[in-house]
Structures are given as structure tokens and as C-alpha cells.
Amino acid sequence: MVRLLLDSLGYKEFASLQGIFRCDFTDAAEIPEPLMGYAALSQALDLVDGGDAGTFGASTPATRAQAAALLWKYMSK
């Protein structure tokens, strides 16, 4: 979901650059390299905060609540 939103906002080419991003999610080591740019941008833009556990959750589907929160944060900026 983060990738779809950031791609639609024009971040696709930038987020696709590999080897230049880092993020502070607790599961950062588990985020696949092609998604690291999206995770880092979502954290920098304050779109995803990681919840209580501080995770990005690249391998888990987003819940409706997470999707709604992501869209709310985006529209509130």
C-alpha cells in the first residue's frame, strides 16, 4: 500500500534507488532492498510510524485501519 501511494505521488524513481536508504523501523533488517526506499520515505514523511512495535511490516498485509491511517496522514499534510 505504501508503494502504491508513493508511486502515485511521483516518488517511484527516487524510492527505487537501492543502497542509499536506511530507516529506524525495528524490523528494518527484514525489509527487502527493493522496498527499503519506500519504507524510509514513508517514515521520513511521517506516513507510517510503525505502531507500538515500531515495525514496517513489509511481509504482512495492511489492515483496513492501517490503510485508513495512512491515507488520513497523507491527506492531513
Backbone bond lengths (Angstrom), bond angles and torsions (degrees), N, CA, C in turn:
res aa  C-N    CA-C-N  psi(-1)  N-CA   C-N-CA  omega(-1)  CA-C   N-CA-C  phi
1 M - - - 1.435 - - 1.524 110.99 -
2 V 1.324 116.75 -42.22 1.469 120.61 178.54 1.523 109.46 -60.47
3 R 1.317 116.68 -42.84 1.464 120.04 -179.28 1.524 110.56 -62.93
4 L 1.319 118.15 -42.67 1.465 120.42 179.07 1.520 111.71 -61.85
5 L 1.326 116.57 -43.59 1.461 120.41 -179.29 1.532 110.97 -65.95
6 L 1.324 117.00 -48.43 1.459 119.64 -178.59 1.526 112.24 -66.93
7 D 1.330 117.41 -36.05 1.467 120.05 175.28 1.527 110.92 -62.10
8 S 1.327 116.62 -42.10 1.464 120.30 -179.08 1.529 111.59 -68.07
9 L 1.321 117.22 -21.79 1.461 121.80 178.55 1.527 112.74 -89.57
10 G 1.341 116.56 0.04 1.455 120.66 177.07 1.518 115.55 92.73
11 Y 1.320 118.16 13.84 1.462 121.75 -178.83 1.529 113.65 -92.02
12 K 1.316 118.46 2.34 1.470 121.43 -171.62 1.528 112.98 -55.90
13 E 1.323 117.75 -51.76 1.471 119.45 -177.23 1.523 111.72 -64.36
14 F 1.318 116.77 -40.00 1.456 120.75 179.64 1.530 110.90 -68.21
15 A 1.329 117.60 -46.99 1.465 121.65 -178.48 1.522 112.25 -66.48
16 S 1.321 117.22 -23.32 1.462 121.40 -178.34 1.525 113.23 -79.79
17 L 1.329 118.27 -11.18 1.465 120.36 176.96 1.519 108.66 -65.68
18 Q 1.308 116.23 131.66 1.462 119.39 -176.02 1.524 110.80 -107.47
19 G 1.323 114.72 148.21 1.447 121.37 175.04 1.519 115.13 86.13
20 I 1.334 118.72 5.09 1.460 119.88 -178.77 1.528 112.95 -116.16
21 F 1.314 117.50 -6.43 1.465 120.88 -175.04 1.515 112.37 -106.07
22 R 1.326 114.85 152.41 1.457 122.09 168.33 1.521 106.29 -146.05
23 C 1.307 115.94 154.76 1.459 120.38 177.61 1.521 108.49 -142.63
24 D 1.314 115.09 167.45 1.460 120.31 -174.92 1.524 113.77 -105.18
25 F 1.332 117.98 18.99 1.455 119.92 175.05 1.523 109.01 -66.15
26 T 1.321 116.89 145.76 1.464 119.73 -178.14 1.525 112.51 -66.71
27 D 1.319 116.95 -22.05 1.470 120.11 178.21 1.529 111.71 -103.10
28 A 1.326 118.32 26.05 1.465 122.32 -176.85 1.530 112.48 -56.67
29 A 1.320 117.34 -34.23 1.469 120.60 -179.94 1.521 111.96 -66.99
30 E 1.326 117.55 -20.64 1.465 121.93 -178.80 1.528 113.11 -95.17
31 I 1.322 117.42 -5.01 1.463 120.30 -179.64 1.523 108.34 -79.43
32 P 1.342 118.00 123.37 1.466 120.27 179.41 1.536 110.60 -60.70
33 E 1.312 116.78 143.83 1.467 121.84 -177.21 1.533 113.64 -52.64
34 P 1.350 119.63 -40.18 1.470 118.46 178.42 1.532 113.90 -64.03
35 L 1.333 117.54 -18.90 1.466 121.00 179.34 1.524 113.39 -101.79
36 M 1.329 117.53 -6.72 1.462 120.58 -176.10 1.529 111.56 -60.81
37 G 1.314 118.09 -39.41 1.463 120.88 178.25 1.520 111.82 -62.05
38 Y 1.313 116.53 -40.51 1.465 120.88 178.35 1.530 110.97 -66.82
39 A 1.323 116.64 -41.12 1.469 120.52 178.69 1.525 110.21 -63.93
40 A 1.320 116.52 -45.98 1.467 120.55 -178.93 1.524 111.33 -64.40
41 L 1.321 116.86 -43.45 1.465 119.85 178.55 1.518 111.81 -65.53
42 S 1.321 117.22 -40.40 1.466 119.41 179.69 1.520 110.86 -64.10
43 Q 1.326 116.70 -34.63 1.461 120.12 177.51 1.532 110.33 -73.47
44 A 1.313 117.77 -43.23 1.466 121.53 -179.14 1.526 111.62 -64.87
45 L 1.330 116.72 -35.68 1.457 121.19 179.59 1.526 111.93 -84.66
46 D 1.324 116.58 0.90 1.468 124.02 -179.45 1.527 112.21 59.36
47 L 1.329 115.61 37.55 1.461 120.70 176.59 1.522 111.04 -90.12
48 V 1.323 116.87 -31.47 1.462 122.70 179.44 1.517 107.90 -128.60
49 D 1.332 116.76 125.08 1.470 119.45 -179.40 1.524 112.69 -105.39
50 G 1.297 118.12 -9.91 1.455 121.19 177.45 1.511 115.26 89.12
51 G 1.313 117.61 -1.83 1.463 120.54 179.04 1.512 112.56 64.91
52 D 1.314 115.73 -162.26 1.476 121.15 -178.05 1.525 112.04 -63.99
53 A 1.319 117.11 -34.04 1.463 120.85 -178.28 1.523 112.69 -83.83
54 G 1.334 117.63 -14.12 1.458 121.25 179.86 1.515 114.22 71.72
55 T 1.335 116.97 28.49 1.464 121.00 -176.60 1.529 111.64 -103.93
56 F 1.325 114.24 153.45 1.459 120.98 174.13 1.518 110.40 -86.52
57 G 1.315 117.49 -38.43 1.458 122.57 177.08 1.516 113.47 70.25
58 A 1.323 116.98 49.04 1.457 121.40 -177.84 1.523 112.94 -61.78
59 S 1.320 117.22 -27.26 1.469 119.62 -176.43 1.523 113.13 -97.68
60 T 1.320 117.98 3.58 1.462 120.53 179.53 1.526 110.19 -116.31
61 P 1.317 117.00 142.50 1.467 119.06 178.99 1.523 111.08 -68.89
62 A 1.313 115.89 147.76 1.469 120.80 178.07 1.529 109.36 -73.26
63 T 1.309 115.03 142.38 1.463 119.87 175.21 1.532 108.25 -83.08
64 R 1.317 116.20 167.87 1.465 119.08 176.78 1.515 110.91 -62.57
65 A 1.315 116.89 -37.12 1.468 120.70 178.97 1.526 111.01 -64.45
66 Q 1.325 117.04 -41.73 1.462 120.26 177.97 1.521 111.08 -65.69
67 A 1.329 116.56 -41.15 1.465 120.73 178.43 1.524 110.77 -62.82
68 A 1.323 116.85 -43.57 1.462 121.02 178.98 1.523 110.61 -63.60
69 A 1.331 117.64 -42.01 1.463 121.51 179.15 1.523 110.92 -63.98
70 L 1.323 117.02 -41.52 1.462 121.77 178.60 1.523 110.72 -61.31
71 L 1.308 116.96 -47.99 1.463 120.58 179.72 1.533 111.26 -66.21
72 W 1.323 117.50 -38.73 1.467 120.83 178.29 1.529 110.79 -61.97
73 K 1.336 115.91 -45.52 1.466 119.33 179.42 1.518 110.98 -62.73
74 Y 1.322 116.26 -41.34 1.467 120.00 179.11 1.529 110.69 -63.18
75 M 1.315 117.82 -46.33 1.467 121.13 -176.26 1.536 111.58 -72.73
76 S 1.318 117.39 -21.58 1.466 120.87 -179.69 1.526 113.06 -81.51
77 K 1.281 117.57 -7.64 1.478 121.33 -178.46 1.501 111.71 -86.43
